[in-house]
Amino acid sequence: MKIWLRWLSVVVATGILGAALPARAQDLTQFLDLHSDEFTKADLTRTDVEKALAGLAPGATLDLSGKRLNKINFSGMDLTRTKLTSARINGCNFRGANFSAVSLDGAWALKSDFTGAKFIGASLFQTQMMDALLDGADFSNAMVGADMSRASLVNAKFADAMLAPDLTNQSMGLMRGVLKSAKLDGASFKGANLKRSAFEFASLKGADFEGADLEGAELSGADLTGANVAKANFAKADINGTKLLELRGRGSALGFDSAVNRDKAIVDWQIAQ
């Protein structure tokens, strides 16, 4: 089991698996025993981490890559001097914690509580955050190639964040933001790069997409009722069954005339066919 997980951590972090399979392969839970020690046990305690951080030399980083830190209460901690690549942080309490500029690439954070946490400028490639609590979390300027399917992200901030796949980078090419069936009411995506990101069946009521690039995004079944779409780009986005009601700033939005399945969108205005 540990050999398999070490191999999986490598392919997740490097993008090998993502390059071999379709983008939807980001949800890997079907292959794993989530009741195993790798997803339920911890190698360290909060006290251990606090002592290690306190003993760091100026400018040094505490490398927790690959560590099992499951179900620990890290609420309110400043973790900006840590590295959490491929760490197991499932079921943890990170309420109000600070991850700004931290690498969480390939980490598993299933059902963890990140309410009010800061991820400003952080790196989250192939980070598995399904069913997590992320209400009010701040991902401004972060690289978010994470799977946040079914997560709660009410009033979360993604201002100027990058959720689009980097097609110029072969190892990272299929890593994109996946927020399928997530609750994103009131979230801010101002100026964010959301190209090809996945929002199928997400609740985005009152969300702020001002200046966001949604080219090629998957919005099927999503609810954008009351969203601000001023200067947002919807070119080639799939809006099959998408609720585009009571939109604010619609007059300056771009690309609706080239959106996919625009004849199947739920609107209270006329989309050019």
Backbone as JSON, one array per atom type, in Angstrom:
{
  "sequence": "MKIWLRWLSVVVATGILGAALPARAQDLTQFLDLHSDEFTKADLTRTDVEKALAGLAPGATLDLSGKRLNKINFSGMDLTRTKLTSARINGCNFRGANFSAVSLDGAWALKSDFTGAKFIGASLFQTQMMDALLDGADFSNAMVGADMSRASLVNAKFADAMLAPDLTNQSMGLMRGVLKSAKLDGASFKGANLKRSAFEFASLKGADFEGADLEGAELSGADLTGANVAKANFAKADINGTKLLELRGRGSALGFDSAVNRDKAIVDWQIAQ",
  "N": [[0.83, -1.21, 0.0], [1.93, 1.27, 0.85], [3.98, 1.55, -1.01], [2.5, 1.84, -3.34], [1.17, 4.25, -2.76], [3.33, 6.02, -2.55], [4.2, 5.97, -5.19], [1.91, 7.03, -6.4], [1.91, 9.59, -5.28], [4.13, 10.68, -6.55], [3.37, 10.65, -9.29], [1.14, 12.27, -9.19], [2.2, 14.71, -8.28], [3.98, 15.3, -10.32], [2.48, 15.27, -12.57], [2.35, 13.15, -14.31], [0.31, 11.21, -14.37], [-1.84, 12.86, -15.0], [-1.11, 13.58, -17.58], [-1.44, 11.26, -18.94], [-4.07, 10.46, -18.79], [-7.54, 11.54, -19.26], [-8.59, 14.9, -18.3], [-10.46, 14.69, -16.25], [-9.53, 12.74, -14.6], [-8.51, 13.67, -12.26], [-9.91, 13.16, -9.9], [-9.09, 10.83, -7.81], [-9.95, 9.16, -5.86], [-11.33, 6.83, -6.17], [-9.54, 4.8, -6.45], [-8.36, 4.3, -4.04], [-7.97, 3.26, -0.59], [-9.62, 4.88, 1.65], [-9.86, 4.59, 4.32], [-7.56, 3.68, 5.31], [-4.35, 3.72, 7.08], [-2.81, 5.72, 5.88], [-4.57, 7.75, 5.34], [-5.8, 8.33, 7.67], [-4.2, 8.38, 9.95], [-1.55, 10.02, 11.88], [1.78, 11.27, 11.64], [2.98, 13.14, 13.19], [2.36, 15.55, 15.84], [0.4, 18.51, 16.61], [1.87, 19.97, 18.44], [4.45, 19.01, 17.92], [4.89, 20.09, 15.36], [4.7, 22.82, 15.91], [6.94, 23.17, 17.61], [9.0, 22.5, 15.86], [8.76, 24.52, 13.97], [9.33, 26.73, 15.56], [12.0, 26.31, 16.02], [13.27, 26.78, 13.64], [15.83, 28.05, 11.49], [16.5, 31.47, 10.53], [14.74, 32.29, 7.61], [14.55, 29.66, 6.82], [12.74, 26.64, 5.85], [10.17, 24.46, 6.95], [10.0, 21.26, 6.01], [7.39, 19.33, 5.27], [6.66, 17.51, 3.46], [4.89, 14.81, 2.12], [4.26, 13.85, 4.64], [2.14, 12.31, 7.1], [-0.5, 13.89, 8.43], [-3.02, 13.72, 9.32], [-6.26, 14.56, 10.57], [-5.54, 16.42, 12.56], [-5.68, 19.25, 14.75], [-5.01, 22.22, 13.52], [-5.82, 24.8, 13.76], [-5.81, 28.31, 13.23], [-3.04, 28.5, 12.91], [0.13, 29.78, 11.77], [1.38, 28.8, 8.9], [3.14, 29.48, 6.97], [5.82, 29.03, 6.64], [6.18, 26.44, 5.92], [6.36, 23.43, 3.92], [4.16, 21.54, 2.1], [3.9, 19.61, 0.17], [2.41, 16.84, -1.33], [1.51, 16.0, 1.16], [-0.49, 14.33, 3.71], [-3.35, 15.53, 4.77], [-5.94, 15.1, 5.69], [-9.23, 15.55, 6.96], [-8.54, 17.51, 8.78], [-8.42, 20.36, 11.05], [-8.14, 23.45, 9.96], [-8.99, 26.0, 10.41], [-8.84, 29.43, 9.86], [-6.1, 29.32, 9.41], [-2.84, 30.11, 8.01], [-1.65, 29.77, 4.84], [-0.2, 31.15, 2.98], [1.68, 31.53, 0.05], [2.6, 28.93, 0.23], [3.52, 25.61, -0.81], [1.22, 23.25, -1.69], [1.08, 21.23, -3.46], [-0.16, 18.27, -4.84], [-1.12, 17.42, -2.39], [-3.33, 15.73, -0.09], [-6.39, 16.59, 1.07], [-8.94, 15.83, 2.05], [-12.19, 16.51, 3.12], [-11.34, 18.36, 5.02], [-11.28, 21.24, 7.22], [-11.05, 24.42, 6.22], [-12.0, 26.91, 6.8], [-12.01, 30.37, 6.4], [-9.27, 30.39, 5.95], [-6.01, 31.4, 4.65], [-4.66, 31.4, 1.44], [-3.04, 32.91, -0.13], [-1.23, 33.51, -2.99], [-0.38, 30.87, -2.96], [0.51, 27.49, -4.03], [-1.36, 25.09, -5.59], [-1.42, 22.47, -7.1], [-2.97, 19.69, -8.43], [-4.02, 19.22, -5.93], [-6.04, 17.6, -3.63], [-9.08, 18.36, -2.57], [-11.67, 17.62, -2.07], [-15.0, 17.83, -0.85], [-14.32, 19.56, 1.19], [-14.36, 22.21, 3.71], [-14.35, 25.5, 2.94], [-15.2, 28.05, 3.29], [-15.07, 31.53, 2.94], [-12.33, 31.45, 2.5], [-9.16, 32.59, 1.23], [-7.85, 32.73, -1.88], [-6.42, 34.46, -3.43], [-4.38, 35.44, -6.13], [-3.31, 32.9, -6.26], [-2.13, 29.69, -7.52], [-4.3, 27.49, -8.67], [-4.81, 24.46, -9.24], [-6.55, 22.54, -8.31], [-8.76, 19.94, -7.05], [-11.8, 20.65, -6.0], [-14.29, 19.59, -5.76], [-17.64, 19.42, -4.69], [-17.08, 20.91, -2.47], [-17.5, 23.44, 0.1], [-17.49, 26.78, -0.51], [-18.35, 29.32, 0.14], [-18.42, 32.77, -0.26], [-15.69, 32.77, -0.78], [-12.43, 33.87, -1.92], [-11.0, 34.4, -5.04], [-9.5, 36.24, -6.4], [-7.7, 37.34, -9.17], [-6.58, 34.84, -9.4], [-5.16, 31.75, -10.72], [-6.74, 29.35, -12.38], [-6.75, 27.96, -14.66], [-5.62, 25.4, -16.96], [-2.13, 24.95, -17.59], [-1.15, 24.94, -20.61], [1.28, 25.09, -21.83], [3.05, 23.76, -20.34], [4.05, 20.61, -20.14], [3.99, 18.7, -18.06], [2.21, 19.79, -16.26], [0.0, 20.23, -17.7], [-2.76, 19.34, -17.7], [-3.78, 20.08, -15.32], [-6.14, 21.75, -13.64], [-8.56, 24.04, -12.25], [-11.07, 22.4, -10.51], [-14.29, 22.46, -9.68], [-16.69, 21.1, -9.31], [-20.1, 20.79, -8.57], [-19.72, 22.35, -6.34], [-20.27, 24.71, -3.64], [-20.42, 27.97, -4.15], [-21.48, 30.43, -3.59], [-21.54, 33.93, -3.63], [-18.81, 34.08, -3.99], [-15.65, 35.5, -5.05], [-14.21, 36.06, -8.16], [-12.72, 37.97, -9.41], [-10.92, 39.16, -12.1], [-9.72, 36.68, -12.47], [-8.1, 33.84, -14.02], [-9.89, 31.58, -15.57], [-10.0, 29.77, -17.58], [-11.13, 26.88, -19.22], [-11.7, 25.7, -16.8], [-13.59, 23.74, -14.4], [-16.91, 23.88, -13.55], [-19.26, 22.45, -13.33], [-22.61, 22.12, -12.37], [-22.24, 23.67, -10.12], [-23.01, 25.97, -7.45], [-23.25, 29.29, -7.89], [-24.34, 31.64, -7.05], [-24.74, 35.1, -7.02], [-22.02, 35.46, -7.33], [-18.85, 37.04, -8.1], [-17.61, 37.77, -11.12], [-16.19, 39.72, -12.4], [-14.24, 40.86, -15.02], [-13.1, 38.36, -15.32], [-11.7, 35.48, -17.01], [-13.4, 33.17, -18.67], [-13.15, 31.49, -20.8], [-13.93, 28.62, -22.6], [-14.67, 27.32, -20.28], [-16.33, 24.89, -18.2], [-19.55, 25.01, -17.56], [-21.93, 23.72, -17.31], [-25.14, 23.22, -16.05], [-24.65, 24.85, -13.89], [-25.38, 27.45, -11.47], [-25.7, 30.74, -11.89], [-27.17, 32.81, -10.95], [-27.82, 36.19, -10.4], [-25.14, 36.88, -10.54], [-22.16, 38.88, -10.98], [-21.06, 39.76, -14.04], [-19.56, 41.57, -15.4], [-17.47, 42.61, -17.96], [-16.48, 40.06, -18.2], [-15.3, 37.06, -19.85], [-16.93, 34.77, -21.82], [-16.45, 33.16, -23.98], [-16.74, 30.26, -25.91], [-17.41, 28.81, -23.66], [-19.16, 26.18, -22.01], [-22.49, 26.32, -21.63], [-24.68, 24.75, -21.1], [-27.77, 24.3, -19.84], [-27.17, 26.13, -17.88], [-27.9, 28.5, -15.36], [-28.48, 31.73, -16.05], [-29.46, 34.17, -14.85], [-30.81, 37.34, -13.92], [-28.39, 38.69, -14.17], [-25.64, 40.81, -13.38], [-23.99, 43.58, -14.87], [-24.05, 42.54, -17.41], [-24.11, 43.78, -19.9], [-21.51, 44.49, -20.6], [-20.22, 42.11, -20.76], [-18.41, 39.48, -22.46], [-18.39, 37.24, -25.31], [-20.67, 35.57, -25.1], [-22.07, 35.02, -27.41], [-20.61, 33.11, -28.69], [-20.59, 30.99, -27.05], [-20.86, 27.56, -26.01], [-23.66, 25.42, -26.54], [-25.5, 27.45, -26.1], [-28.14, 27.78, -26.72], [-29.4, 26.22, -24.93], [-29.18, 27.32, -22.48], [-30.42, 28.75, -19.43], [-32.07, 31.61, -19.36], [-32.99, 35.1, -18.8], [-32.98, 36.86, -20.79], [-32.01, 37.64, -24.18], [-29.86, 35.55, -25.94], [-27.65, 35.93, -28.59], [-28.03, 33.92, -31.44]],
  "CA": [[0.0, 0.0, 0.0], [2.78, 2.45, 0.93], [4.68, 1.68, -2.29], [1.51, 2.4, -4.28], [0.91, 5.65, -2.44], [4.5, 6.81, -2.92], [4.15, 6.12, -6.65], [0.82, 7.93, -6.71], [2.34, 10.94, -4.93], [5.04, 11.14, -7.59], [2.68, 10.95, -10.54], [0.26, 13.42, -8.96], [3.0, 15.93, -8.18], [4.67, 15.6, -11.57], [1.53, 15.4, -13.67], [2.43, 12.02, -15.21], [-1.02, 10.63, -14.5], [-2.66, 13.81, -15.71], [-0.76, 13.59, -18.99], [-1.82, 10.0, -19.56], [-5.5, 10.27, -18.76], [-8.29, 12.77, -19.43], [-8.51, 15.83, -17.18], [-11.35, 14.29, -15.18], [-8.85, 11.76, -13.76], [-8.03, 14.28, -11.03], [-10.55, 12.53, -8.76], [-8.44, 9.53, -7.73], [-10.38, 8.47, -4.65], [-11.88, 5.52, -6.49], [-8.46, 3.82, -6.43], [-7.69, 4.29, -2.74], [-8.66, 2.9, 0.64], [-9.6, 6.11, 2.44], [-9.89, 4.23, 5.74], [-6.24, 3.16, 5.65], [-3.54, 4.59, 7.92], [-2.32, 6.86, 5.1], [-5.58, 8.8, 5.28], [-6.44, 8.51, 8.98], [-3.21, 8.48, 11.03], [-0.63, 11.16, 11.83], [3.17, 11.01, 12.03], [3.37, 14.2, 14.12], [1.28, 16.26, 16.52], [0.48, 19.96, 16.46], [2.99, 20.42, 19.27], [5.68, 18.69, 17.19], [5.03, 21.05, 14.27], [4.98, 24.13, 16.52], [8.32, 23.17, 18.09], [9.88, 22.49, 14.7], [8.71, 25.86, 13.39], [10.0, 27.64, 16.47], [13.43, 26.07, 15.96], [13.81, 27.03, 12.31], [16.76, 29.16, 11.29], [15.89, 32.53, 9.73], [14.62, 32.02, 6.19], [14.42, 28.22, 6.56], [11.39, 26.1, 5.66], [9.91, 23.15, 7.52], [9.53, 20.39, 4.93], [6.47, 18.3, 5.73], [6.23, 16.8, 2.25], [4.61, 13.39, 2.27], [3.94, 13.47, 6.01], [0.75, 12.07, 7.49], [-0.91, 14.86, 9.45], [-4.47, 13.6, 9.28], [-7.15, 14.78, 11.72], [-4.93, 17.26, 13.58], [-6.21, 20.6, 14.87], [-4.02, 23.26, 13.23], [-6.57, 26.05, 13.62], [-5.15, 29.57, 13.54], [-1.58, 28.44, 12.83], [0.86, 30.38, 10.66], [2.12, 27.71, 8.26], [3.78, 30.06, 5.78], [7.2, 28.55, 6.53], [6.15, 25.0, 5.72], [6.15, 22.86, 2.59], [3.2, 20.46, 2.33], [3.75, 18.84, -1.06], [2.01, 15.44, -1.17], [1.18, 15.67, 2.55], [-1.84, 13.81, 3.98], [-3.94, 16.45, 5.75], [-7.36, 14.83, 5.61], [-10.01, 15.67, 8.18], [-7.88, 18.43, 9.72], [-9.01, 21.66, 11.34], [-7.24, 24.53, 9.58], [-9.76, 27.24, 10.42], [-8.06, 30.63, 10.08], [-4.67, 29.09, 9.22], [-2.23, 30.89, 6.93], [-0.84, 28.99, 3.91], [0.22, 32.05, 1.91], [2.92, 31.18, -0.68], [2.99, 27.55, 0.57], [3.24, 24.57, -1.8], [0.39, 22.12, -1.29], [0.95, 20.42, -4.65], [-0.31, 16.84, -4.62], [-1.58, 17.09, -1.04], [-4.69, 15.21, 0.07], [-7.04, 17.33, 2.16], [-10.35, 15.48, 1.96], [-13.08, 16.83, 4.24], [-10.71, 19.23, 6.02], [-11.95, 22.52, 7.47], [-10.17, 25.55, 5.95], [-12.81, 28.12, 6.89], [-11.26, 31.59, 6.66], [-7.82, 30.22, 5.77], [-5.38, 32.21, 3.61], [-3.82, 30.69, 0.48], [-2.6, 33.97, -1.04], [0.0, 33.17, -3.69], [-0.01, 29.47, -2.75], [0.49, 26.6, -5.18], [-2.22, 23.94, -5.33], [-1.53, 21.63, -8.29], [-3.43, 18.35, -8.12], [-4.39, 19.13, -4.53], [-7.35, 16.96, -3.53], [-9.8, 19.04, -1.49], [-13.08, 17.29, -2.21], [-15.86, 17.86, 0.34], [-13.72, 20.4, 2.23], [-15.01, 23.46, 4.08], [-13.44, 26.57, 2.55], [-15.96, 29.31, 3.31], [-14.28, 32.71, 3.27], [-10.9, 31.26, 2.25], [-8.6, 33.57, 0.29], [-6.92, 32.15, -2.85], [-5.98, 35.53, -4.32], [-3.07, 35.27, -6.78], [-2.82, 31.53, -6.1], [-2.21, 28.74, -8.63], [-5.27, 26.55, -8.12], [-5.12, 23.32, -10.08], [-7.04, 21.61, -7.29], [-10.1, 19.39, -7.17], [-12.62, 21.09, -4.87], [-15.65, 19.12, -6.0], [-18.56, 19.31, -3.56], [-16.61, 21.71, -1.33], [-18.25, 24.67, 0.42], [-16.59, 27.92, -0.71], [-19.18, 30.52, 0.21], [-17.66, 34.02, -0.07], [-14.25, 32.58, -0.97], [-11.82, 34.88, -2.8], [-10.07, 33.9, -6.04], [-9.12, 37.41, -7.2], [-6.45, 37.21, -9.93], [-6.04, 33.49, -9.27], [-4.98, 30.98, -11.94], [-7.38, 28.04, -12.31], [-6.68, 27.39, -16.0], [-4.48, 24.51, -17.18], [-0.99, 25.56, -18.27], [-0.94, 24.07, -21.76], [2.67, 25.19, -22.27], [3.82, 22.93, -19.43], [3.55, 19.26, -20.39], [3.74, 17.96, -16.82], [1.12, 20.42, -15.55], [-0.95, 20.65, -18.72], [-4.16, 19.03, -17.46], [-4.14, 20.47, -13.96], [-7.01, 22.92, -13.69], [-9.49, 24.12, -11.14], [-12.25, 21.56, -10.64], [-15.2, 22.84, -8.59], [-17.97, 20.5, -9.66], [-21.09, 20.7, -7.49], [-19.28, 23.12, -5.18], [-21.12, 25.82, -3.24], [-19.57, 29.14, -4.31], [-22.31, 31.63, -3.52], [-20.85, 35.12, -3.16], [-17.36, 34.01, -4.19], [-15.09, 36.52, -5.95], [-13.25, 35.62, -9.15], [-12.36, 39.17, -10.15], [-9.65, 39.09, -12.81], [-9.14, 35.34, -12.43], [-8.01, 33.05, -15.24], [-10.72, 30.4, -15.34], [-10.11, 29.04, -18.84], [-11.28, 25.42, -19.18], [-11.96, 25.21, -15.46], [-14.82, 22.94, -14.35], [-17.88, 24.34, -12.56], [-20.54, 21.82, -13.57], [-23.59, 22.01, -11.29], [-21.85, 24.48, -8.96], [-23.87, 27.1, -7.1], [-22.44, 30.51, -7.99], [-25.29, 32.74, -6.9], [-24.15, 36.35, -6.54], [-20.56, 35.46, -7.45], [-18.28, 38.18, -8.83], [-16.72, 37.36, -12.2], [-15.77, 40.91, -13.13], [-12.95, 40.76, -15.67], [-12.58, 36.98, -15.32], [-11.65, 34.81, -18.31], [-14.06, 31.87, -18.58], [-13.13, 30.86, -22.12], [-13.88, 27.17, -22.58], [-15.02, 26.76, -18.97], [-17.46, 23.96, -18.18], [-20.54, 25.6, -16.66], [-23.19, 23.01, -17.47], [-25.93, 23.02, -14.85], [-24.27, 25.77, -12.81], [-26.35, 28.51, -11.18], [-25.04, 32.04, -11.77], [-28.2, 33.81, -10.69], [-27.38, 37.39, -9.7], [-23.69, 37.05, -10.59], [-21.61, 40.03, -11.68], [-20.28, 39.26, -15.18], [-19.02, 42.73, -16.11], [-16.2, 42.43, -18.68], [-16.05, 38.66, -18.16], [-15.26, 36.43, -21.16], [-17.58, 33.46, -21.84], [-16.25, 32.55, -25.29], [-16.6, 28.8, -25.98], [-17.8, 28.16, -22.42], [-20.33, 25.32, -22.15], [-23.53, 26.84, -20.75], [-25.83, 23.85, -21.22], [-28.56, 24.27, -18.61], [-26.65, 27.09, -16.91], [-28.82, 29.58, -15.0], [-27.88, 33.04, -16.26], [-30.6, 35.01, -14.52], [-30.57, 38.55, -13.13], [-26.95, 38.97, -14.21], [-25.2, 42.2, -13.27], [-22.9, 43.9, -15.77], [-24.13, 41.71, -18.62], [-23.89, 44.59, -21.1], [-20.09, 44.56, -20.96], [-19.67, 40.76, -20.83], [-17.97, 39.09, -23.8], [-18.33, 35.85, -25.71], [-21.88, 34.75, -24.99], [-22.53, 34.63, -28.74], [-19.83, 31.96, -29.16], [-20.63, 29.96, -26.01], [-21.38, 26.25, -26.45], [-25.0, 25.08, -26.04], [-26.16, 28.67, -25.62], [-29.58, 27.63, -26.91], [-29.93, 25.43, -23.82], [-28.98, 28.06, -21.24], [-31.64, 29.29, -18.81], [-31.82, 33.04, -19.32], [-34.12, 36.01, -18.82], [-32.6, 37.81, -21.83], [-31.83, 36.94, -25.45], [-28.5, 35.32, -26.4], [-27.59, 35.85, -30.05], [-27.83, 32.54, -31.92]],
  "C": [[0.86, 1.26, 0.0], [3.55, 2.66, -0.36], [3.75, 2.3, -3.31], [1.28, 3.87, -4.02], [2.1, 6.53, -2.77], [4.53, 7.03, -4.43], [3.08, 7.12, -7.04], [1.2, 9.37, -6.4], [3.25, 11.51, -6.0], [4.28, 11.53, -8.85], [1.73, 12.12, -10.37], [1.05, 14.7, -8.98], [3.63, 16.31, -9.5], [3.73, 15.75, -12.74], [1.56, 14.22, -14.63], [1.06, 11.41, -15.45], [-1.94, 11.54, -15.28], [-2.37, 13.83, -17.19], [-1.26, 12.36, -19.7], [-3.31, 9.83, -19.69], [-6.22, 11.58, -18.98], [-8.25, 13.61, -18.17], [-9.37, 15.39, -16.01], [-10.7, 13.28, -14.23], [-8.29, 12.37, -12.49], [-8.68, 13.66, -9.8], [-10.06, 11.08, -8.69], [-8.94, 8.69, -6.58], [-10.9, 7.06, -4.94], [-10.82, 4.42, -6.41], [-7.89, 3.58, -5.03], [-8.59, 3.81, -1.6], [-8.57, 4.09, 1.59], [-9.72, 5.84, 3.93], [-8.53, 3.68, 6.2], [-5.48, 4.17, 6.51], [-3.06, 5.83, 7.18], [-3.29, 8.03, 5.12], [-6.25, 9.05, 6.64], [-5.46, 8.74, 10.12], [-2.31, 9.7, 10.84], [0.76, 10.75, 12.31], [3.64, 11.99, 13.1], [2.14, 14.75, 14.82], [1.4, 17.75, 16.23], [1.67, 20.49, 17.25], [4.32, 20.17, 18.57], [5.94, 19.73, 16.1], [5.36, 22.43, 14.82], [6.43, 24.22, 16.99], [9.3, 23.23, 16.92], [9.92, 23.87, 14.04], [9.48, 26.86, 14.26], [11.52, 27.5, 16.39], [14.06, 26.32, 14.61], [14.79, 28.19, 12.3], [16.07, 30.22, 10.44], [15.9, 32.18, 8.24], [14.46, 30.55, 5.84], [12.96, 27.81, 6.45], [11.29, 24.73, 6.29], [9.27, 22.27, 6.45], [8.7, 19.25, 5.51], [5.93, 17.49, 4.55], [6.03, 15.32, 2.53], [4.24, 12.94, 3.67], [2.44, 13.21, 6.18], [0.41, 12.98, 8.65], [-2.43, 14.85, 9.59], [-5.12, 13.9, 10.64], [-6.53, 15.59, 12.86], [-5.59, 18.64, 13.58], [-5.07, 21.61, 14.71], [-4.67, 24.64, 13.15], [-5.74, 27.25, 14.04], [-3.64, 29.58, 13.38], [-1.03, 29.19, 11.61], [1.77, 29.31, 10.07], [2.88, 28.19, 7.03], [5.23, 29.6, 5.6], [7.26, 27.03, 6.4], [6.07, 24.66, 4.23], [5.31, 21.61, 2.78], [2.94, 19.65, 1.07], [3.48, 17.37, -0.75], [1.73, 15.03, 0.27], [-0.24, 15.11, 2.63], [-2.43, 14.67, 5.11], [-5.46, 16.33, 5.72], [-8.04, 14.98, 6.96], [-9.4, 16.59, 9.21], [-8.72, 19.68, 9.96], [-7.96, 22.73, 11.08], [-7.97, 25.88, 9.6], [-8.84, 28.43, 10.75], [-6.56, 30.46, 9.91], [-4.15, 29.89, 8.02], [-1.29, 30.01, 6.13], [-0.27, 29.87, 2.8], [1.6, 31.67, 1.38], [3.41, 29.76, -0.38], [2.69, 26.62, -0.6], [2.44, 23.45, -1.16], [0.18, 21.19, -2.49], [0.84, 18.93, -4.29], [-0.77, 16.44, -3.23], [-3.01, 16.55, -1.07], [-5.3, 15.85, 1.3], [-8.55, 17.08, 2.12], [-11.07, 15.83, 3.26], [-12.39, 17.64, 5.35], [-11.44, 20.56, 6.1], [-10.94, 23.66, 7.33], [-10.95, 26.87, 6.04], [-11.94, 29.33, 7.24], [-9.76, 31.49, 6.5], [-7.3, 31.09, 4.62], [-4.45, 31.34, 2.77], [-3.26, 31.69, -0.53], [-1.25, 33.59, -1.66], [0.46, 31.74, -3.51], [-0.07, 28.68, -4.05], [-0.28, 25.34, -4.83], [-2.45, 23.17, -6.63], [-1.87, 20.21, -7.87], [-3.66, 18.16, -6.63], [-5.82, 18.61, -4.44], [-8.09, 17.51, -2.32], [-11.3, 18.78, -1.59], [-13.79, 17.31, -0.86], [-15.28, 18.69, 1.49], [-14.58, 21.62, 2.53], [-14.02, 24.58, 3.85], [-14.15, 27.92, 2.52], [-15.05, 30.46, 3.73], [-12.79, 32.56, 3.06], [-10.43, 32.21, 1.15], [-7.53, 32.92, -0.58], [-6.42, 33.22, -3.82], [-4.56, 35.27, -4.82], [-2.49, 33.87, -6.62], [-2.91, 30.76, -7.41], [-3.08, 27.58, -8.15], [-5.63, 25.49, -9.16], [-5.66, 22.2, -9.22], [-8.42, 21.08, -7.64], [-10.86, 19.72, -5.89], [-14.08, 20.68, -5.08], [-16.41, 18.96, -4.7], [-18.11, 20.1, -2.33], [-17.52, 22.92, -1.12], [-17.26, 25.83, 0.4], [-17.37, 29.22, -0.72], [-18.3, 31.73, 0.55], [-16.14, 33.84, -0.15], [-13.73, 33.59, -1.99], [-10.8, 34.2, -3.73], [-9.61, 35.05, -6.94], [-7.75, 37.18, -7.84], [-5.8, 35.84, -9.78], [-5.96, 32.81, -10.63], [-5.58, 29.6, -11.74], [-7.33, 27.33, -13.65], [-5.51, 26.41, -16.1], [-3.38, 25.25, -17.92], [-0.61, 24.65, -19.44], [0.47, 24.16, -22.32], [3.58, 24.3, -21.43], [3.29, 21.51, -19.52], [3.2, 18.51, -19.12], [2.54, 18.51, -16.07], [-0.08, 20.69, -16.46], [-2.41, 20.42, -18.42], [-4.62, 19.43, -16.07], [-4.89, 21.79, -13.99], [-7.88, 22.94, -12.45], [-10.73, 23.3, -11.42], [-13.14, 21.84, -9.43], [-16.61, 22.32, -8.88], [-18.86, 20.35, -8.43], [-20.65, 21.41, -6.22], [-20.25, 24.26, -4.88], [-20.25, 27.07, -3.17], [-20.36, 30.43, -4.27], [-21.51, 32.8, -2.94], [-19.35, 35.1, -3.33], [-16.9, 35.08, -5.18], [-14.02, 35.91, -6.84], [-12.77, 36.8, -9.99], [-10.96, 39.01, -10.76], [-9.01, 37.73, -12.87], [-9.09, 34.7, -13.81], [-8.7, 31.73, -14.99], [-10.89, 29.58, -16.62], [-10.14, 27.53, -18.6], [-11.48, 24.86, -17.78], [-13.36, 24.58, -15.41], [-15.72, 23.38, -13.2], [-19.23, 23.64, -12.74], [-21.37, 21.68, -12.29], [-23.16, 22.74, -10.01], [-22.87, 25.58, -8.71], [-23.0, 28.34, -7.0], [-23.34, 31.75, -7.88], [-24.58, 33.98, -6.34], [-22.64, 36.4, -6.62], [-20.09, 36.64, -8.3], [-17.25, 37.69, -9.83], [-16.18, 38.56, -12.98], [-14.35, 40.74, -13.69], [-12.35, 39.37, -15.71], [-12.62, 36.4, -16.73], [-12.19, 33.4, -18.16], [-14.07, 31.14, -19.91], [-12.99, 29.34, -21.99], [-14.22, 26.53, -21.26], [-16.24, 25.86, -19.08], [-18.45, 24.42, -17.11], [-21.88, 24.89, -16.72], [-23.89, 22.81, -16.12], [-25.59, 23.95, -13.7], [-25.32, 26.87, -12.65], [-25.62, 29.81, -10.91], [-26.05, 33.15, -11.5], [-27.63, 34.98, -9.87], [-25.89, 37.63, -9.73], [-23.31, 38.34, -11.32], [-20.69, 39.51, -12.79], [-19.67, 40.41, -15.99], [-17.63, 42.42, -16.67], [-15.65, 41.01, -18.59], [-16.13, 38.06, -19.56], [-15.82, 35.02, -21.09], [-17.4, 32.75, -23.17], [-15.99, 31.05, -25.15], [-16.89, 28.09, -24.65], [-19.05, 27.32, -22.67], [-21.37, 25.76, -21.13], [-24.82, 26.04, -20.89], [-26.56, 23.77, -19.88], [-28.08, 25.24, -17.54], [-27.68, 28.18, -16.64], [-28.08, 30.92, -15.08], [-28.96, 34.1, -16.06], [-30.17, 36.21, -13.67], [-29.08, 38.91, -13.07], [-26.68, 40.46, -14.11], [-24.02, 42.43, -14.21], [-22.92, 43.14, -17.08], [-23.81, 42.49, -19.89], [-22.44, 44.66, -21.53], [-19.43, 43.18, -21.01], [-19.36, 40.39, -22.27], [-18.21, 37.6, -24.03], [-19.58, 35.02, -25.6], [-22.35, 34.26, -26.36], [-21.74, 33.46, -29.31], [-19.79, 30.85, -28.1], [-21.24, 28.68, -26.57], [-22.72, 25.97, -25.77], [-25.74, 26.3, -25.49], [-27.67, 28.62, -25.8], [-30.22, 26.85, -25.77], [-29.73, 26.11, -22.47], [-30.31, 28.56, -20.73], [-31.41, 30.77, -18.58], [-33.11, 33.84, -19.23], [-33.81, 37.18, -19.77], [-32.29, 37.0, -23.09], [-30.34, 36.82, -25.79], [-28.52, 35.21, -27.92], [-27.26, 34.42, -30.48], [-27.1, 32.54, -33.26]]
}
